Amino acid sequence: MAEHYPSNGPPDGPRSWLRHGRRLSASALALAGCVAFSQAASSADLSAIRLPPGFAIDVFAKDLGNARFMTLDPRGTLLVSVPRAGRVIALPDDNRDGQADATVPVVEGLDLPHGLAFLDGHLYVAETGRVVRFDYDPVTRRVRGGPTVVVPDLPARGQHWTRTITFGPDRRLYVSVGSSCNSCEERDPRRAAITRYDADGRTGAPFGTGLRNAVGIAFRPGTSELWATVNGRDWLGDDRPSEYITRIEEGGFYGWPYCHWTVPGPVPDPDLGGGDRCKAARRPSVLYQAHTAPLGLAFYTGSQFPPEYRGDLFVALHGSWNRSVPVGYKIIRVRVGETTPVAEDFATGWLVRGQFWGRPVDLAVAPDGALFVSDDSLGAVYRITYRSR
């Protein structure tokens, strides 16, 4: 689905789609206004969250604005991007009491910063139109000096404005850029694709294509496998096409905009499908319910959770904005070690009786093995821990 702002749409609300080349009916605008853009609860109702036995969830930090993607600095401090505010913040927990001690502005004045990554102690930030690098001081949790531009000319904004980055075991930079539209043929080959660059931003080349909006990307630890969450297109009904989570094969084409995915297999797109284009599309690893909007993902590398969780993939489902009955608004666990990866609910309860009070965005594993969860609707970061029963 099209994951709209505060996730991946124009920053000025649902009616801005008319100014950004997107036609919505009056009923669709009303639905967007009441589902995706309604005011969430003013405080977290953590009593509504359901987790497996032995797990607990607490507020780590609040009043952050639209907290989005996260990373850990070289000393284990959590950093969070806040696109609307144009800044990146640090949330230190020096006394290790499970709550952030302060909100430290790492860098400000950025253009919709989203993806974050570290390499050799340098902080990389994906703005909507470029990737920049900063010298970073892990003691003060602030950058030193101005940015060095690494990738200067990413296609900016569009229907999907977020840019996500990660570094692979090859020390190369992987950049995900979503499509400019719901369904169209892109002129810029970097849209609806993941592009691989050298760490200095040179020699960029497509790595995976046909990915309408691969918001989350991460390498499976100990391997060269790049995994991604992908949002499918809109306006084909409540239950298609499937969203998906997949291992990205180098050079792989995943179908968009010519075909989309259902459980039986690829289906030609009603607007642009035809010919043999679907035959070339790679089948995703895990198909999931339409319109759930999978965003951030993290492989569990800690030792706090029970052994059976180690190496599994956690995925944040941000939730639907244009489905007649809302879905998503939860965290799922994907057992990637199985012959066929299996997805199951892990944390639910941000959606209660058809109304959401929070929207999970991204995930990060803390040095102590806890799982951080960002929420851009409530402006919070949660901390999920395991306590022996």
C-alpha positions in Angstrom: 0.0 0.0 0.0 1.0 3.6 -0.2 2.3 4.4 3.2 1.3 8.0 3.7 2.7 10.8 5.9 3.7 10.8 8.7 5.2 7.7 7.0 5.8 8.1 3.3 3.5 10.8 1.8 3.4 14.5 1.5 4.0 16.3 4.8 0.9 18.5 4.6 -1.9 16.0 5.1 -4.3 14.0 3.0 -5.6 16.8 0.8 -2.1 17.5 -0.4 -2.4 14.4 -2.6 -4.5 16.6 -4.9 -1.5 19.0 -5.2 0.9 16.1 -5.7 -0.8 14.6 -8.6 -2.9 12.0 -6.7 -6.6 12.0 -7.2 -8.8 11.0 -4.3 -12.5 10.8 -4.2 -14.4 12.6 -1.4 -15.0 9.3 0.3 -11.4 8.3 0.1 -10.3 11.7 1.5 -12.8 11.2 4.4 -11.4 7.8 5.0 -7.8 9.0 4.9 -8.7 11.8 7.4 -10.4 9.5 9.9 -8.0 6.5 9.7 -4.5 7.7 8.9 -4.6 11.3 10.1 -6.9 11.1 13.1 -5.3 12.2 16.4 -3.9 9.3 18.4 -4.3 9.1 22.1 -2.4 11.6 24.1 -0.6 8.8 26.1 0.4 5.3 25.6 -2.0 2.6 26.8 0.5 -0.1 27.3 -2.0 -2.2 29.1 -3.5 -2.9 25.7 -0.4 -4.5 24.3 -0.3 -8.3 24.1 3.0 -10.1 24.1 4.1 -13.7 24.6 4.4 -14.9 28.2 7.4 -13.5 30.0 7.7 -10.3 27.8 7.0 -6.8 29.0 6.8 -3.4 27.3 7.6 0.0 28.8 7.9 3.6 27.5 11.6 4.4 27.0 11.1 8.0 25.7 8.1 10.2 24.8 7.2 13.6 23.4 9.7 13.1 20.5 7.6 14.2 17.5 7.2 11.8 14.6 9.9 9.4 15.7 10.9 7.2 12.8 14.0 5.1 12.0 16.7 4.2 14.6 20.2 3.1 14.9 22.8 2.6 17.7 25.9 4.7 17.9 29.3 3.1 18.5 28.8 3.2 22.3 25.3 1.8 22.2 23.2 5.0 22.5 20.0 5.0 20.6 19.6 7.6 17.8 16.2 8.4 16.2 15.3 10.4 13.1 12.5 12.9 13.5 11.7 13.9 9.9 9.1 16.6 10.5 11.5 18.4 12.8 14.4 18.0 10.4 16.6 16.5 13.0 18.2 13.4 14.5 18.1 12.9 18.3 20.0 10.7 20.8 18.3 9.0 23.7 21.0 8.1 26.2 20.3 5.8 29.2 23.5 6.2 31.1 22.0 5.0 34.4 20.6 1.9 32.7 17.2 2.2 34.3 15.3 1.4 31.1 14.3 5.0 30.4 16.0 7.7 28.4 17.8 10.2 30.5 17.4 13.1 28.1 16.6 14.0 24.5 19.9 15.2 22.9 19.8 17.0 19.5 22.5 15.3 17.4 22.0 17.3 14.3 19.2 19.7 13.1 18.2 21.6 9.9 17.9 18.5 7.7 15.4 17.9 4.9 13.1 15.1 6.0 15.9 12.9 7.5 14.9 9.2 7.7 17.4 6.4 7.5 20.4 6.3 9.8 23.6 4.2 9.7 27.1 4.2 11.1 30.4 3.2 9.4 33.8 3.7 11.0 32.3 6.0 13.6 30.7 8.3 11.1 27.0 9.0 11.1 25.2 8.7 7.7 21.8 10.3 7.3 19.4 9.7 4.4 17.6 13.0 3.7 14.8 12.9 1.1 17.1 14.1 -1.7 20.6 13.0 -0.6 22.7 11.0 1.8 25.1 12.9 4.0 27.9 11.9 6.4 28.9 13.6 9.7 31.8 13.3 12.1 30.1 12.1 15.3 31.2 12.4 18.9 29.8 9.5 20.9 30.7 11.2 24.2 28.6 14.4 23.6 26.2 12.5 21.2 26.5 15.4 18.7 28.0 15.9 15.3 31.1 17.9 14.8 31.0 20.3 11.8 28.8 20.3 8.8 27.8 17.4 6.5 29.8 15.8 3.8 27.5 14.9 0.9 27.9 11.3 -0.1 25.0 10.8 -2.6 24.0 14.3 -3.8 21.1 13.7 -6.1 18.6 11.2 -4.9 15.1 11.7 -6.5 13.4 13.8 -3.9 10.0 13.5 -2.3 7.2 12.1 -4.5 4.5 9.9 -3.1 7.1 8.0 -1.1 9.6 10.5 0.4 11.5 8.4 2.9 15.0 7.1 2.1 16.5 4.2 4.0 20.1 3.2 4.2 22.3 0.4 5.5 25.8 -0.8 5.1 26.5 -4.4 4.0 29.3 -6.7 5.1 31.0 -5.6 1.9 31.1 -2.1 3.5 29.1 -0.7 0.6 26.1 1.6 1.0 22.6 0.4 0.1 19.9 3.1 -0.5 16.2 2.4 -0.8 14.0 4.8 -2.7 10.2 4.3 -3.1 8.1 5.0 -6.2 6.9 8.5 -7.1 3.4 7.2 -7.6 0.9 4.5 -6.9 1.2 2.8 -10.3 3.4 4.2 -13.1 6.5 3.6 -15.1 9.3 5.5 -13.5 11.8 7.5 -15.5 14.4 7.4 -12.8 15.8 3.8 -12.3 16.6 4.6 -8.7 13.0 4.8 -7.8 11.1 1.7 -6.7 14.6 0.2 -6.2 17.5 -0.5 -3.9 20.8 1.0 -5.2 24.2 0.0 -4.1 27.0 2.5 -3.8 30.6 2.6 -2.7 30.8 4.0 0.8 31.9 7.3 -0.7 28.8 7.5 -2.8 30.4 6.7 -6.1 29.7 3.9 -8.7 26.0 3.5 -7.8 24.2 0.6 -9.5 20.8 -1.1 -9.1 20.8 -4.0 -6.7 17.1 -4.9 -6.6 14.3 -3.4 -8.7 10.5 -3.6 -9.0 10.2 -2.8 -5.3 7.4 -0.3 -5.0 8.3 1.0 -1.6 11.0 -1.0 0.3 10.9 1.1 3.4 13.0 -1.2 5.7 16.2 -2.8 4.7 18.7 -4.9 6.8 21.3 -7.5 6.4 20.9 -10.8 8.1 23.8 -11.1 10.6 26.6 -13.4 9.6 25.4 -13.5 5.9 25.4 -11.3 2.8 21.5 -11.6 2.7 19.8 -8.2 2.3 16.1 -8.3 3.5 13.5 -5.7 2.9 9.9 -4.9 3.7 7.8 -3.9 0.7 4.5 -2.0 0.5 2.2 -3.0 -2.3 0.0 -0.7 -4.4 -3.4 0.8 -3.5 -6.9 0.9 -4.9 -7.3 -2.8 -5.8 -9.6 -3.5 -2.8 -9.2 -4.4 0.8 -7.3 -7.7 0.3 -4.8 -7.3 -2.5 -2.1 -7.1 -3.4 -0.1 -8.7 -0.6 2.5 -6.8 1.3 5.7 -8.7 1.6 9.1 -9.3 3.4 11.8 -10.7 1.2 15.4 -11.5 0.8 16.7 -9.4 -2.1 18.6 -11.2 -4.8 21.3 -9.1 -6.5 19.8 -8.1 -9.8 16.4 -9.4 -8.9 13.2 -7.8 -10.3 10.1 -8.1 -8.0 7.3 -7.1 -10.3 6.1 -3.5 -9.7 4.5 -1.8 -11.6 3.7 -4.5 -14.1 2.5 -7.2 -11.7 1.7 -7.6 -8.0 1.7 -10.5 -5.6 -1.0 -12.8 -4.2 -0.6 -16.1 -2.5 -1.2 -18.1 -5.7 1.4 -16.1 -7.5 2.0 -12.9 -9.5 -1.0 -11.2 -11.1 -0.8 -8.7 -13.9 -1.4 -5.1 -12.8 -4.8 -3.9 -14.2 -3.2 -0.6 -15.2 0.2 -1.6 -16.6 0.2 -5.4 -16.7 0.4 -7.5 -19.8 2.9 -9.5 -21.8 5.5 -11.8 -20.1 6.8 -9.3 -17.5 5.4 -11.3 -14.5 7.5 -14.3 -15.6 10.7 -12.4 -14.7 9.5 -11.4 -11.2 11.1 -13.1 -8.2 8.6 -14.5 -5.7 9.0 -12.8 -2.3 10.0 -14.8 0.8 7.0 -14.0 2.9 3.6 -12.7 1.6 1.5 -10.8 4.2 -1.9 -9.2 4.5 -2.6 -6.3 2.2 -2.4 -2.7 3.5 -0.6 -3.6 6.8 2.3 -1.3 5.7 5.5 -3.2 6.9 8.2 -0.7 7.7 11.2 -1.2 10.0 12.8 -4.6 10.5 15.5 -6.0 12.8 17.1 -9.3 13.2 17.3 -10.4 16.9 21.0 -10.5 17.8 20.7 -10.2 21.6 20.7 -12.9 24.3 18.0 -11.5 26.6 15.1 -13.2 24.7 14.7 -17.0 24.9 17.1 -18.9 22.6 14.4 -19.7 20.1 14.1 -16.0 19.2 17.8 -15.6 18.2 18.3 -14.8 14.6 14.6 -14.3 14.0 13.3 -11.2 12.2 11.0 -8.6 13.8 8.9 -6.4 11.6 6.9 -3.3 12.5 3.5 -3.1 10.7 2.6 0.6 10.7 -1.1 -0.1 9.8 -3.6 0.6 7.0 -4.8 4.1 6.0 -7.3 3.3 3.3 -8.8 -0.1 4.2 -12.5 -0.3 5.2 -11.5 -2.3 8.3 -8.1 -1.2 9.6 -5.3 -3.8 9.9 -1.7 -3.9 11.0 -0.6 -1.7 13.9 1.5 -4.4 15.4 4.9 -6.2 15.4 5.3 -9.6 13.9 8.1 -12.2 14.2 9.4 -14.0 11.1 11.2 -17.3 11.7 13.6 -16.9 8.8 15.5 -20.1 9.8 12.6 -22.3 8.6 12.7 -23.8 5.1 9.8 -21.5 4.4 9.9 -18.4 6.6 6.8 -18.2 8.9 5.3 -15.0 10.3 3.4 -14.7 13.5 2.1 -12.0 15.8 4.6 -10.8 18.5 3.2 -7.5 19.9 -0.4 -6.4 19.3 -2.8 -3.9 20.8 -2.0 -0.5 19.1 -5.3 -1.1 17.3 -8.3 -1.4 19.6 -11.9 -1.9 18.3 -10.9 -0.4 14.9 -9.2 2.7 16.4 -5.4 3.0 16.7 -3.6 4.8 19.5 -0.1 4.2 18.2 1.7 3.2 15.0 4.9 1.1 15.2 7.6 2.2 12.7 11.1 0.8 13.4 12.9 -1.7 15.5 16.4 -1.9 17.0 18.1 -4.3 19.3 19.6 -2.7 22.4 23.0 -3.7 23.8 21.3 -5.5 26.7 19.1 -7.5 24.3 15.9 -5.4 24.7 13.9 -4.5 21.6 13.3 -0.8 20.9 10.1 0.2 19.0 9.5 3.7 17.6 6.0 5.1 17.2 5.6 8.2 15.0 1.9 8.7 15.9 2.4 9.0 19.6 6.0 10.3 19.4 7.5 7.6 21.6 10.0 4.9 21.8 9.1 1.7 23.6 11.4 -0.9 25.1 10.4 -4.6 25.1 12.1 -6.9 27.5 12.0 -10.5 28.6 11.7 -11.4 32.2 12.1 -15.0 33.2 8.8 -16.5 34.5 
